[in-house]
Amino acid sequence: MTRDIALLTNPAAGKGRAARVRDVALPLLHGAGWRVRSLAGRDAEEASDLARKAVADGVEALVVCGGDGLVHLAVQALAGSDVPLGVLPAGTGNDVARYFDIPRKDPAAAAARLLAWQPRTIDLARSGDRWFVTVLAAGFDAVVNERANRMTWPRGQMRYNLATIAELRTFEPLRYELDLDGEQRQLEAMLVAVGNGPSFGGGLRIAEGASLDDGLLDVIVIGPMTKPALVRTYPKLFNGTHTDHPRFSRHRVRRVTVACPGIVGYADGERYGALPLTVEAVPQALGVLT
């Protein structure tokens, strides 16, 4: 069946891998009779404008070829519309692709998922007029992101590893104020995370068990612990076994306000905004070609 879609690529994603993924996928989509508008912005602002224009023009889907940052950008244009999101993963973390088991190392297989045209509707999280799909990081992980973004060397994952080591030397538990569906909490924690989905950061399953279609947010609190204990707990995030730790707690809510002086939240891996932030679950807000 003929489809009219837009394919938005971040050529820099995955150290240039996105352009190669696009070049594999395009002939397959064209060969199936699809009409594809291939788009690439010179920067985030232009890419955002291209995404919004494509949705306004009535494309049947907006497909992104890149990482979670490009997904985040596209969702700002797609949320609440009838136009579904498609994903050709080509970034570093690719957590949204992980959510739907979209092949991350086989562009042809990922394109085949698009051609199957099986949309699924999921929830989104929203703060003000900005949306996110995965997790809002608002603690130690956010502090690491802030430091890494100030670093000019090295590039890639190693920069975040070095930022993590640097922050561990001086990091102390943070003082939070939470509003959980109207219930006020004051507490100290290493981090607070708000999950629409279960993972962020390339498979760190901080909100293990979070569902994309339950109409709820999973607010995760990791309470105070020693630095060695934090280092030992970190690997458990990759398989979700940290949920057994006595310092782990979860609150499922429709709306949460997170306040902590001096902390900037990150969502979908992007700088989202300084706390306090109020986040709400918006059920059935996005279609995804899974």
N, C-alpha and C positions, 0 to 999 in steps of 0.2 A: 504494500500500500504506500502511495506517495505521501510524504510528510514534508512540511515546510518548517525547518528549524534554524536556529542560530547557534553557531559554535564559537564560543568566546575562549580564546587562548591567552594564557600568560606565558609568553615565550621564555621568560627567565626562570620559570618554576622548575624545580628539580635540576638546577644547574644546566638548563637548556633542554631537559628531557621532554618538556611539554610540546615543543615544536615537532619533535620526532614522533611523539604519540599522535599528535594531530595528523601528521603526514601519513601515518598508517591507517588511521580511522577514516579520513576523508574519502579515499577511493571506495572503501567498503560501504559507506553511507550513500555515496553517489551511485554505486553499483546496484543498490537496492531501490533506486529511483527517488531517493530523497533529495529535496532541494535544500542546500545548506548555505547559509550566509556565514562565511568565515570571517570572524572579527578578532582584532587584537588591539588593545589600547596601549598607548605609549606610557601611560601611568595609571594609577588607580582611579583618578578622577575621570579620565577619558574612558576607561573600561566600564566604569559605573554608568556613564552617559550612554555608552553603546548598549549595555544590558537593558537599561530602562527604555531606550528607543525600540529595541527589538521586541520587548514585551508589549509596548504600546502599539507596535505595528501588527500585532496579532500572530506572532509565530506560534507554532504548536508545541514547541519546547525550547528551552534555553539550556544548551549543553555547555558545561565548562570543562576545559582541558587545563588542569593545573592542580593546585593543592587546596587545603581547607580555607586559605585566605581568599582565593577566587570564589569558592563556594559561598563564603561569607558575603562577599561583594554582590554576587548574583542574587542571594536570598533577599537582600534589601529591595531588589526590583520585583521579585517573584512573590513575596509573602502576601497571602490573601487573594492572589489571583488564581485563574484557572489554568495557568501555564505551568507545566511541570518542569522540574530540574532534572537534567541528565549530567552524569559525571564520568569523565575520562580521567582517572587519577594519574597525576604526573608531578605531585609535590613531594615534600619530605615526610609529612605525617600521614596525610590521607585518611584521617579518622572517619570522615563521612563515608568514604568508599568502604571502609572496614564495617561500618554499620550494616551495609547491605550486601556484604560479600562480593563486591564488585572487584574483579581481578585487577590487582595493582601492578603486576609485572607483565601483563599480556594485553597490549592495546587492542589486538584483534578480538580477543574474548570480551573485553570491556565494550567494544563497539557492538558486538553481537547482543549484549544485554540491552543496549539502546534499541536495536532493531526489533527485539522481542516485544517492545512497547507494553510493558506491564507496570503501569503507574500504581504507586502506593501513597496514601495520604498520611502525613505525620504531623505531630505537634511542633511548634517552635516556641522559643523563649523570647520575650520582648522586654526591653527597658526603654521607656519613652517611645521614640519612633525608630529604634534600632533593634534588630533581630539577631538571634544566633541559633545555631543548630546543636552544637556539641556541649561545651562546658564553659562556665565563667570561672576563671581562676582568680582567687582573691586572697592570697596569702603568700607563703614561701615561694610557691611556683610563680606567682605574679612578680615578686621581687626579683627573682632570677631573670625573668623576661626583661624587666626594666634594665637590669645591669647588662644583659647580653645586647640589648638594643643600643647601649651606649658604647659598646666595644666595636672597634673597626677590624680587629684581628683576633683569632682566626675566623674563617668562614665556616658555615655549616654547623653540624651538630656539635663539633668540638668547642665552638664558642659558648654554647649553652652548658657544656660540661664544665668548662673553666669558670663560668659565672656561678654555677652551682657550688663549686668548691670554695670560691671566694665568699659567697654569702654564708656558707655553713660556718665560717670562722667567727662571725659576729652575730648571726641571727638569733633573736630571742622570741619567745611566744608573743603574739600580738593580742591586743585587747579589742574584742568585737562587741558590737551591739547588733542583735538580730531581731527582726520582726517576722515571725513565722505565722502567717495567716492571722495576724493580730495578737499573737502571743509574744511577749517581750522576753528576750534572753540577753544577759550580759555574761561573757565568758572569755577565757584566754584560749588560744589555739595556735598551732603551727600554720594551719591554713583552714579556710572555708571555701568550698567549691559549690557551685550551683549547676547541676547537671540536667540538661534536657535529654541528652544521650549519655552513654556510659563512659566514654573515653575521650581523651584529648592528648596532645603532645606525641602523636605517633604510637598510640596503643596503650597509654597509661590509663588503666581502667579505674580511675578514681571514684566514679559513681557506678561501680559494678551493680548490675541489677536494674538500672534505670531503663524505663520503657519510653519509646518514641511516640506512643499513642495512648497513654493513660491519662492525659490531661493534667499531669502533675510534674512538679520539679523535685529533684532529689537534692536536698541541701546536705552536703557532707562536711563534717567537722572532724579534724584530726587534732586532738587535744595536745597539751604540752608534753614533750618528751625530750630526752637528752639528744644531743647531736649524734652520738653513736647509734642510738636507737632509731633515729630518723634515717641514717644511712642504711641500716639493716632493713628497715621497712620499705625503702624505695623500690627494690627489685620486686616486691610483692605486688606492686601496682600493675605490673604487666600481666598478671594472671588473676587479679582481683582477690587474692587471698588476704590482703590487708584488712578486709572487712571483719576478720576475726580478732583484730588487735583491740585490746581494752580501751585504747584512746580513740577508737573510731566510733562515730555515731552518725545516724542518718535521720533526716526529717523530710517527709513527703508533704509538700504544700502546693497550693495554687499560686501563692504570691509570697515573696520574701524581700525584705530590705536588709542589706548588708552594709554596716558602717564600721570603718576602721581608719583612724587618722593616718594620712600619708601613703595609703595603698592605692595603686592604680589597677583596676581589673582588666583581665585579658579574656576574650571570648573567641572561639574558633581560631585561637592563636594570634588574634589581632588585638592591638591596644584599644580597649573598649571605653574606658572612662574612669575617673577618680571616684572612689567610694565617698559618700554612700550612694548605692545604686538600688533601685527597686526593680525587681524582675518578676514577671508574671508568665504563667504558662498560657499559651494560646492554642487550643485544640484544633487539629485538622487544618493547619494554616498553610501547608506546603505539600504539593505533589512531587514525588520523586520517581523517576524511571529506574526501577530496581532490577 
